[in-house]
Amino acid sequence: MTFNPIAALNVFESRNMISYENPKAIDLGSQTASINNVFIQSLIKQNKMLNKSQKDGLVNLSNKKNFTTEDYFISIGFKEYRSIDINGAYKSLQFDLNKNILETYNYNKKYDLVINNGTGEHVFNQYNLFLNFHNLTRRNGIMLNILPFIDWINHGFYNFNPIFFADLAASNNYKIIKLSLANRHGAELKLEGDNFSILFEQIKPEKNNSKFKKMIEIAKDKIGKNILLVVITRKMSDSIFKIPLQGKYLNDVKNFKTEYQSQEKGSANAINQVADNDKRK
């Protein structure tokens, strides 16, 4: 996996969502740094959110000939940075993310920021991946996903739709803070405010008035065809991890006793997300 400009920018943004000092971060996947001194100098110059400690840390980092992903995290104010990867690279914890790492490795530490940057699409067992993600994050901690969305053909096992994160958040009491379309070089197309439901629309090929489709077309024009999905959420409780039901099907099971009874609507109310029961009517 590669710690590129879009990851570095969103890690910095996530750091500033953590209000206390000396937070700890962990990456799902060992990360080879592909940011350089020029990027660091640009971050210092353009970012007004830097406090003195962060500025000093980044200046020191920019003066190094070579630096690691861990160096970057420490420079912007993280007390500790770890990673998990079956390959054990960069001193990572050599765990298999296809497995429940709490049960398999008895690993129960929690972190203030947990990052899934270009890793999740390569892990076959998605249940255990997001269970591990959930269990590694402390209450009020930040969860950052940067994953393939459009035109990442055969890059990994999976590409991810925005509704995945809408319903994951709805079932697990995560607050969605940010959803954007991006490229690996740092360009992002962001929604103003929290009007994320636009990204939960089901695009119908026979309809020509789709706002989300127009947004994708703009993104392809502005940032390129290989589009990443960036999602930042905050974990609001210590509840156990729950498997989500796709939002539009909640209405189909509302008269039955299921484990989805407490799930919020998530993607259910977005355009073209119509329950099967309603279609039958």
Secondary structure, 3 states (H helix, E strand, C coil): CEECHHHHHHHHHHHCCCCCCCCEEEEECCCEECCCHHHHHHHHHHCCCCCHHHHHHHHHHHCCCCCCHHHHHHHCCCCEEEEECCCCHHHCECCCCCCCHHHHHCCCCCEEEEEEECCHHHCCCHHHHHHHHHHHEEEEEEEEEEEEEECCCCCCCCCCCHHHHHHHHHHHCEEEEEEEEECCCCCEEECCCCCHHHHHCCCCCCCCCCHHHHHHHHHHHHHCCCEEEEEEEEECCCCCCCCCCCHHHCHHHCCCCCCCCCCCCCCCCCCCCCCHHHHHC
